[in-house]
Amino acid sequence: MTGKELQEELTWEFPHIGKKAPQQVEQAAKFCEGYKQFLNQGKTERECVKAAVEMLKKAGYTPFDEGRTYQPGEKAYYVNREKAIIATTFGSHPVREGVRLNGAHIDSPRLDLKPNPMYEKDDIALFKTHYYGGIRKYQWATVPLAMHGVMIKKSGEMVELNLGENPDDPVFCVTDLLPHLSAEQNERKLKDGIKGEELNIVIGSIPYVDDEKLKEPVKLMALKLLNERYGITESDFMRAEIEFVPAQKACDVGLDRSLVGSYGQDDRVCAYTALMAEIDTKAPDYTTVTILTDKEEIGSEGNTGLNSNYVRDYVTYLAEMEGSNPKEVFRNSICLSSDVNAAFDPTFSSVYDPRNSSYINKGCVLTKYTGARGKSGSSDASAELMAKVIAMMDKEGVYWQIGELGAVDAGGGGTIAKFVASMNIDVVDLGVPILSMHAPFELASKLDVWNTYLAFKAFYKN
C-alpha cells in the first residue's frame, strides 16, 4: 500500500458540499425560500408558534388529546402558553421502546420593554429597554427596529402589536454618539461601548399641542398615536410582552447567494428544519416528539422553557396512553438538541481551534458537548450515542461535521441538552454553523440548512 493509499484509508477530512455534491446547491436554495418566509413571519416566539400551528394544521395535524388513543401515522400538536409547541407523528413501535425527540428553541436575543417604559427627555419620547439574552450591546445601536408583542388591556382584551415590518411602517432605533464627540466613549471597553441603560429607543419628537401647558407633550403625542392604532393606554404596558427586533428582512448574501442573512437564525434555523422534517415524516417506526421551545437564551427557565416539566409531562401522557412506564420511555429515547454552533470565522481565527471547529458549507454540525472551559454546564454525549446518530446520517447520505464552540479557554455556551439529559434521555447537539451568532444580522449557509433538514429526516426515519 502506498503512502497516499494509506492516508486515504486512515485519515479523514470533512468535504465542502459545493465540491462534493454540487447538485445540492439548487436544492438548498429552493428549500431556503420557505425558510426565509418563516424567519420573516416569526420574529418572536409567539409568532413562531402561530406560524408553526398554521403549517401543522395544513399538513393534517390536530390538537393533542391525552384522553384518546392514536394510531401509527396520525399527527398531533400541543401548544404550551402560546410560546412553545410540540408536534408528533405516531410510530408503529410502542413508545416504551423510546421516542425520537428533537428540540430547538424559538426565542432569540432582543430588546424587551421595561414594565414602565415610556418617558420624555429634552423633547424626545423614548422607551426604556431591558435586553434579553447574550447580546453585544453596541451592535444594537443605530439598527432599524420593529415593535412586536402582545398587550392585555384592563378589559381583558388581548392586543397584538406589530409595527415596523411593512414598507409603509415607521421603524425605531437606539441612538449612538457621532465620532466627533465620542472621545470619552472610545475609552470604554468594547462590552460597555453602549451600556444597558443606554439602549433607549426613540419613538417620537413631535409634541401634542393645545391651549394648555402640558407635561411631556411629546410622550403624550406618542401615546395618542398608539391609542389610535391599538386602543391602548400607558398603564397597559404593565400587562404586556413587547419585544423590539431588527426590522431587516431575511435575504440572500453574497454574489453567489450561498448564504441566508437574517435576525434570529439562532435558533429558528433548527426550528424550521425540525418542523419541516416532522411534517415530512409519514410512517415512522418510533413516535416523534418535535419541540420548539422558549427561554433557551436565558437558561431555559420558566414554564415555557426546557428547565420545566412540560416536555416530561407530554412524554408521560404518551406513555400512559398505552399503559407504559414513563421511566422506561425516557430511558429508551434519543434526543437531538437542535441548536446552532459557531462557524469558523477567518477574520477572528484566534478564538477557534481550526481542527475542532465547524465550517460553512460542510454540513450540519454535531456538537458532542458544549459548556464553558472545563465543560461546565454541559451534557457530554456518549460514544455509543455519537456512533448511533452518525450511522443514521451516513445511511441517508447526509453531510455532517464535528465542531466545538471555540477554543477551550475562549468562552463557551450551553443549550437545552443538559435539561433533556436530566430526564434520563440520551441527547446530543446537532445544528447549523452560524457566522455572527447573536448579532442583529446572522449568516447561515444554505447547504448547511438543507443538510440539517436531511439529518432530522434521517433521525426520524431510523
C-alpha positions as CSV (number, residue, x, y, z in Angstrom):
1,M,0.0,0.0,0.0
2,T,1.3,3.4,-0.9
3,G,1.5,6.3,1.5
4,K,-1.3,8.1,-0.4
5,E,-3.5,5.0,-0.2
6,L,-2.8,4.6,3.5
7,Q,-3.5,8.3,4.0
8,E,-6.9,7.9,2.3
9,E,-7.7,4.9,4.4
10,L,-6.7,6.2,7.8
11,T,-7.3,9.9,7.8
12,W,-10.5,12.0,7.5
13,E,-11.4,15.4,6.2
14,F,-14.9,16.9,6.0
15,P,-15.7,17.8,2.4
16,H,-17.1,21.1,1.0
17,I,-20.6,20.2,-0.2
18,G,-20.4,22.5,-3.1
19,K,-17.4,20.5,-4.5
20,K,-18.6,17.0,-3.4
21,A,-22.3,17.4,-4.3
22,P,-22.8,20.5,-6.5
23,Q,-26.4,19.3,-7.3
24,Q,-27.4,20.3,-3.7
25,V,-26.8,24.0,-4.4
26,E,-30.0,24.3,-6.2
27,Q,-31.9,22.0,-3.8
28,A,-30.7,24.0,-0.8
29,A,-31.6,27.4,-2.5
30,K,-35.1,26.2,-3.2
31,F,-35.6,24.9,0.4
32,C,-34.4,28.2,1.9
33,E,-37.0,30.2,0.2
34,G,-39.6,28.8,2.6
35,Y,-37.1,29.2,5.4
36,K,-36.7,32.9,4.7
37,Q,-40.5,33.3,4.8
38,F,-40.6,31.6,8.2
39,L,-37.9,33.9,9.5
40,N,-39.9,37.0,8.4
41,Q,-43.2,35.6,9.7
42,G,-41.8,34.6,13.1
43,K,-39.6,37.2,14.8
44,T,-40.8,36.3,18.3
45,E,-41.5,33.0,20.0
46,R,-45.3,33.7,19.9
47,E,-45.2,34.4,16.2
48,C,-43.1,31.3,15.5
49,V,-45.7,29.2,17.4
50,K,-48.5,30.8,15.4
51,A,-46.7,30.1,12.1
52,A,-46.0,26.5,13.2
53,V,-49.6,25.9,14.0
54,E,-50.6,27.1,10.5
55,M,-48.1,24.8,8.9
56,L,-49.1,21.8,11.1
57,K,-52.8,22.2,10.5
58,K,-52.2,22.5,6.8
59,A,-50.3,19.2,7.0
60,G,-53.2,17.4,8.8
61,Y,-52.1,17.7,12.4
62,T,-54.8,18.1,15.1
63,P,-54.6,19.4,18.7
64,F,-53.2,16.7,21.0
65,D,-55.8,14.9,23.2
66,E,-54.3,12.9,26.1
67,G,-57.6,11.1,26.6
68,R,-57.6,9.2,23.3
69,T,-55.5,6.6,21.6
70,Y,-53.6,7.4,18.4
71,Q,-52.8,5.0,15.5
72,P,-49.5,4.8,13.7
73,G,-49.1,7.7,11.2
74,E,-51.5,10.0,13.0
75,K,-50.3,13.5,13.7
76,A,-51.0,15.9,16.6
77,Y,-49.6,19.1,18.2
78,Y,-49.7,20.6,21.6
79,V,-49.2,24.4,22.3
80,N,-47.8,25.5,25.7
81,R,-48.9,29.0,26.7
82,E,-48.6,30.3,23.1
83,K,-44.8,30.4,23.3
84,A,-43.8,26.7,22.8
85,I,-45.1,23.9,20.7
86,I,-44.7,20.1,20.4
87,A,-45.6,18.2,17.2
88,T,-45.8,14.4,17.0
89,T,-46.2,11.7,14.3
90,F,-47.1,8.4,16.0
91,G,-44.9,5.5,15.2
92,S,-45.5,1.8,14.7
93,H,-43.3,0.8,17.6
94,P,-44.7,1.1,21.2
95,V,-43.5,4.2,23.0
96,R,-42.0,2.0,25.7
97,E,-39.2,1.3,23.2
98,G,-38.5,5.0,23.2
99,V,-39.4,8.1,21.2
100,R,-37.4,10.3,18.9
101,L,-37.2,13.8,20.4
102,N,-35.9,16.8,18.5
103,G,-35.7,20.1,20.5
104,A,-35.0,23.5,19.0
105,H,-35.6,26.9,20.6
106,I,-37.6,29.8,19.0
107,D,-36.5,32.7,21.3
108,S,-33.7,34.9,20.2
109,P,-31.7,37.8,21.7
110,R,-33.6,41.1,21.6
111,L,-34.6,44.2,23.4
112,D,-37.6,43.9,25.7
113,L,-39.5,46.9,27.0
114,K,-39.3,47.5,30.8
115,P,-42.7,47.3,32.6
116,N,-42.9,51.1,32.8
117,P,-41.0,52.0,29.6
118,M,-42.2,55.4,28.3
119,Y,-40.6,58.7,29.1
120,E,-39.7,62.1,27.6
121,K,-36.4,63.9,27.8
122,D,-35.4,67.1,26.1
123,D,-38.3,67.0,23.7
124,I,-37.7,63.3,22.6
125,A,-40.0,60.5,23.6
126,L,-38.2,57.2,24.3
127,F,-38.7,53.6,25.5
128,K,-36.6,52.1,28.3
129,T,-35.5,48.5,27.4
130,H,-34.0,45.5,29.2
131,Y,-32.0,43.4,26.8
132,Y,-32.8,39.7,26.6
133,G,-30.2,37.0,26.1
134,G,-26.5,37.3,25.3
135,I,-26.1,40.4,23.1
136,R,-23.2,42.6,22.2
137,K,-24.9,45.8,23.2
138,Y,-23.0,48.1,20.8
139,Q,-24.4,46.1,17.8
140,W,-28.0,47.2,18.6
141,A,-27.4,50.9,18.2
142,T,-28.5,52.7,15.0
143,V,-30.2,49.5,13.7
144,P,-33.7,49.9,12.4
145,L,-36.0,48.1,14.9
146,A,-39.6,46.8,14.7
147,M,-42.0,46.5,17.6
148,H,-43.7,43.1,18.2
149,G,-45.7,41.7,21.1
150,V,-48.9,41.4,23.0
151,M,-50.7,43.6,25.5
152,I,-53.6,42.7,27.7
153,K,-56.0,45.7,28.2
154,K,-57.8,46.3,31.5
155,S,-60.9,44.8,29.9
156,G,-59.1,41.6,29.3
157,E,-58.9,42.1,25.6
158,M,-55.5,41.0,24.0
159,V,-54.0,43.3,21.5
160,E,-51.2,42.2,19.1
161,L,-48.6,44.8,18.2
162,N,-46.6,44.6,15.0
163,L,-45.1,47.8,13.8
164,G,-42.0,48.3,11.6
165,E,-42.3,45.4,9.3
166,N,-44.4,46.7,6.4
167,P,-42.9,49.0,3.8
168,D,-45.0,52.0,4.9
169,D,-44.5,51.4,8.6
170,P,-42.2,53.6,10.7
171,V,-39.2,51.9,12.4
172,F,-37.4,52.7,15.6
173,C,-33.8,52.8,16.8
174,V,-31.3,53.2,19.6
175,T,-29.0,56.2,19.0
176,D,-25.3,56.4,19.3
177,L,-22.7,59.2,19.5
178,L,-21.1,60.7,16.5
179,P,-17.4,60.1,16.1
180,H,-16.7,63.8,16.5
181,L,-17.9,63.7,20.1
182,S,-17.1,60.2,21.2
183,A,-13.6,60.7,22.6
184,E,-14.6,59.7,26.1
185,Q,-16.9,56.9,24.9
186,N,-14.0,55.5,22.8
187,E,-12.1,54.8,26.0
188,R,-14.7,52.4,27.2
189,K,-14.2,48.7,26.9
190,L,-16.0,47.2,23.9
191,K,-18.6,45.5,26.1
192,D,-19.5,48.9,27.5
193,G,-19.4,50.8,24.2
194,I,-23.2,51.0,24.7
195,K,-24.4,50.3,28.2
196,G,-27.6,48.6,29.1
197,E,-29.3,51.7,30.4
198,E,-28.3,53.5,27.1
199,L,-30.3,51.1,25.0
200,N,-33.2,53.6,24.8
201,I,-35.4,53.5,21.8
202,V,-36.5,56.7,20.0
203,I,-40.3,56.7,19.4
204,G,-41.2,60.3,18.7
205,S,-40.2,64.0,18.6
206,I,-43.4,66.0,17.8
207,P,-45.4,67.4,20.8
208,Y,-49.2,67.3,21.3
209,V,-50.2,70.9,21.1
210,D,-53.3,72.6,22.6
211,D,-54.1,75.8,24.6
212,E,-53.0,74.3,27.9
213,K,-49.4,73.9,29.1
214,L,-48.8,70.1,29.1
215,K,-46.3,68.0,30.9
216,E,-44.3,65.7,28.5
217,P,-46.2,66.7,25.3
218,V,-44.0,64.6,23.0
219,K,-44.7,61.5,25.1
220,L,-48.4,62.4,25.0
221,M,-48.4,62.6,21.2
222,A,-46.7,59.1,21.0
223,L,-49.3,57.7,23.4
224,K,-52.1,59.3,21.4
225,L,-50.8,57.6,18.2
226,L,-50.5,54.3,19.9
227,N,-54.0,54.7,21.3
228,E,-55.4,55.5,17.9
229,R,-53.7,52.5,16.4
230,Y,-54.2,49.9,19.1
231,G,-56.6,51.4,21.6
232,I,-54.1,51.2,24.5
233,T,-53.0,53.5,27.3
234,E,-49.8,53.8,29.3
235,S,-50.9,51.5,32.1
236,D,-51.4,48.7,29.6
237,F,-47.6,48.3,29.3
238,M,-47.6,46.7,32.7
239,R,-49.7,43.9,31.2
240,A,-47.6,43.4,28.1
241,E,-44.8,41.5,26.5
242,I,-43.2,43.9,24.0
243,E,-40.1,43.0,22.1
244,F,-38.0,45.1,19.7
245,V,-36.2,43.2,17.0
246,P,-34.4,44.1,13.8
247,A,-36.7,45.3,11.0
248,Q,-34.4,43.8,8.4
249,K,-36.0,41.0,6.3
250,A,-34.2,37.7,5.6
251,C,-32.3,37.9,2.4
252,D,-29.6,36.2,0.3
253,V,-26.0,37.2,1.0
254,G,-23.0,37.0,-1.4
255,L,-22.7,37.3,-5.2
256,D,-23.4,33.5,-5.3
257,R,-26.4,33.9,-3.0
258,S,-25.0,31.0,-0.9
259,L,-25.9,32.4,2.5
260,V,-29.0,33.5,4.3
261,G,-28.7,36.7,6.3
262,S,-31.3,37.4,8.9
263,Y,-32.0,38.2,12.5
264,G,-33.0,35.2,14.7
265,Q,-31.3,32.3,12.9
266,D,-30.2,31.2,16.3
267,D,-32.2,29.0,16.7
268,R,-35.0,29.4,14.2
269,V,-32.9,27.7,11.6
270,C,-33.1,24.5,13.6
271,A,-36.8,25.1,14.4
272,Y,-37.7,25.4,10.8
273,T,-35.7,22.4,9.6
274,A,-37.0,20.3,12.5
275,L,-40.6,21.3,11.8
276,M,-40.3,20.6,8.1
277,A,-38.7,17.2,8.8
278,E,-41.5,16.5,11.3
279,I,-44.2,17.4,8.7
280,D,-42.5,15.2,6.0
281,T,-42.3,12.2,8.3
282,K,-45.2,9.9,7.3
283,A,-44.8,6.4,8.8
284,P,-42.0,6.3,11.3
285,D,-41.0,3.3,13.4
286,Y,-40.6,5.5,16.5
287,T,-43.0,8.2,17.6
288,T,-41.6,11.6,17.0
289,V,-41.6,14.5,19.5
290,T,-40.6,17.7,17.8
291,I,-40.2,20.5,20.3
292,L,-40.0,24.3,19.6
293,T,-39.3,25.7,23.0
294,D,-38.8,29.1,24.6
295,K,-36.4,30.8,27.0
296,E,-33.2,29.0,25.9
297,E,-31.3,32.2,25.6
298,I,-31.8,32.9,29.3
299,G,-31.1,29.4,30.6
300,S,-34.4,27.6,29.6
301,E,-36.1,29.0,32.7
302,G,-39.8,29.4,33.2
303,N,-42.7,27.1,32.3
304,T,-42.2,27.5,28.6
305,G,-38.5,26.6,28.8
306,L,-37.0,23.1,28.9
307,N,-36.0,23.5,32.5
308,S,-39.6,22.8,33.4
309,N,-41.9,19.8,33.2
310,Y,-44.0,20.4,30.1
311,V,-42.0,18.1,27.8
312,R,-41.7,15.5,30.6
313,D,-45.4,15.7,31.1
314,Y,-46.1,15.3,27.4
315,V,-44.0,12.2,27.1
316,T,-45.7,10.9,30.2
317,Y,-49.0,11.3,28.5
318,L,-47.7,9.3,25.6
319,A,-46.6,6.5,27.9
320,E,-49.9,6.5,29.8
321,M,-51.9,6.2,26.6
322,E,-50.5,2.7,26.1
323,G,-50.1,1.7,29.7
324,S,-46.3,2.0,29.7
325,N,-44.0,3.2,32.5
326,P,-42.8,6.7,31.6
327,K,-39.4,6.0,33.1
328,E,-38.9,3.2,30.6
329,V,-39.9,5.6,27.8
330,F,-37.3,8.2,28.9
331,R,-34.6,5.6,29.3
332,N,-35.1,4.2,25.8
333,S,-35.5,7.6,24.0
334,I,-33.0,9.6,21.9
335,C,-33.0,13.4,21.6
336,L,-31.3,15.8,19.2
337,S,-30.7,19.1,21.0
338,S,-31.1,21.1,17.8
339,D,-29.0,24.2,18.2
340,V,-26.5,26.2,16.2
341,N,-22.8,26.3,16.6
342,A,-20.2,29.0,15.9
343,A,-18.9,28.7,12.3
344,F,-15.2,29.3,11.9
345,D,-14.6,32.9,11.1
346,P,-11.2,33.6,9.4
347,T,-11.3,37.2,10.4
348,F,-11.3,36.2,14.1
349,S,-9.5,32.9,13.9
350,S,-7.6,33.2,17.2
351,V,-10.6,32.2,19.3
352,Y,-11.2,29.0,17.4
353,D,-9.5,25.6,17.3
354,P,-9.4,25.1,13.5
355,R,-9.3,21.3,13.7
356,N,-12.3,21.2,16.0
357,S,-14.5,24.0,14.6
358,S,-17.5,23.8,12.2
359,Y,-17.2,25.5,8.8
360,I,-19.9,26.8,6.5
361,N,-20.8,24.6,3.5
362,K,-19.6,21.4,5.2
363,G,-23.0,20.3,6.5
364,C,-24.8,20.2,9.8
365,V,-22.6,20.1,12.9
366,L,-22.6,17.5,15.7
367,T,-21.5,19.1,19.0
368,K,-20.6,16.3,21.4
369,Y,-20.5,18.8,24.3
370,T,-21.0,22.5,24.9
371,G,-20.4,24.3,28.2
372,A,-17.6,26.6,29.1
373,R,-13.9,25.9,29.6
374,G,-13.9,22.6,31.6
375,K,-17.2,21.6,30.0
376,S,-19.0,23.5,32.7
377,G,-22.8,23.4,32.2
378,S,-22.5,20.7,29.5
379,S,-24.2,17.5,28.6
380,D,-21.4,15.3,27.1
381,A,-22.8,12.7,24.6
382,S,-21.6,9.2,24.9
383,A,-19.6,7.4,22.3
384,E,-22.5,5.0,21.8
385,L,-24.9,7.8,21.0
386,M,-22.4,9.6,18.7
387,A,-22.0,6.3,16.8
388,K,-25.7,5.8,16.5
389,V,-26.5,9.3,15.2
390,I,-23.6,9.3,12.8
391,A,-24.7,6.0,11.4
392,M,-28.2,7.4,10.8
393,M,-26.8,10.3,8.8
394,D,-24.3,8.2,6.9
395,K,-27.0,5.8,5.9
396,E,-29.1,8.6,4.4
397,G,-26.1,10.4,2.7
398,V,-26.2,13.5,5.0
399,Y,-23.2,15.8,5.0
400,W,-22.2,16.4,8.6
401,Q,-19.2,17.6,10.6
402,I,-17.9,17.8,14.2
403,G,-17.4,21.1,16.0
404,E,-16.8,22.7,19.4
405,L,-17.9,26.2,20.4
406,G,-14.5,27.9,20.1
407,A,-11.1,27.4,21.7
408,V,-11.1,25.8,25.2
409,D,-10.5,28.9,27.3
410,A,-12.1,31.4,24.9
411,G,-15.6,31.2,26.4
412,G,-18.4,28.8,25.7
413,G,-22.1,28.4,25.9
414,G,-25.0,26.0,26.6
415,T,-28.1,24.5,25.0
416,I,-31.2,22.6,26.1
417,A,-29.2,19.3,26.1
418,K,-28.5,19.2,29.9
419,F,-32.2,19.6,30.7
420,V,-33.1,16.8,28.4
421,A,-30.3,14.7,29.9
422,S,-31.8,15.3,33.3
423,M,-34.8,13.2,32.2
424,N,-32.5,10.2,31.7
425,I,-32.6,10.6,27.9
426,D,-29.6,10.2,25.6
427,V,-29.0,13.6,23.9
428,V,-26.5,15.2,21.6
429,D,-26.4,18.7,19.9
430,L,-26.9,18.9,16.2
431,G,-27.5,22.1,14.2
432,V,-26.2,24.7,11.7
433,P,-22.9,26.6,11.8
434,I,-23.6,30.3,12.1
435,L,-21.5,33.4,11.5
436,S,-22.0,36.5,13.7
437,M,-24.2,34.5,16.1
438,H,-26.4,36.6,18.4
439,A,-25.9,39.7,16.2
440,P,-28.9,41.5,14.7
441,F,-27.9,40.0,11.4
442,E,-26.6,36.4,11.3
443,L,-25.3,34.3,8.4
444,A,-26.1,30.7,7.6
445,S,-25.1,28.5,4.6
446,K,-28.0,27.3,2.6
447,L,-26.2,24.0,2.1
448,D,-25.8,23.6,5.8
449,V,-29.5,24.4,6.3
450,W,-30.5,21.8,3.7
451,N,-28.4,19.1,5.3
452,T,-29.7,19.8,8.7
453,Y,-33.2,19.2,7.4
454,L,-31.9,15.9,5.8
455,A,-30.3,15.0,9.2
456,F,-33.6,15.4,11.0
457,K,-35.4,13.4,8.4
458,A,-32.8,10.6,8.8
459,F,-33.2,10.8,12.6
460,Y,-37.0,10.3,12.4
461,K,-36.7,7.5,9.8
462,N,-34.1,5.3,11.5
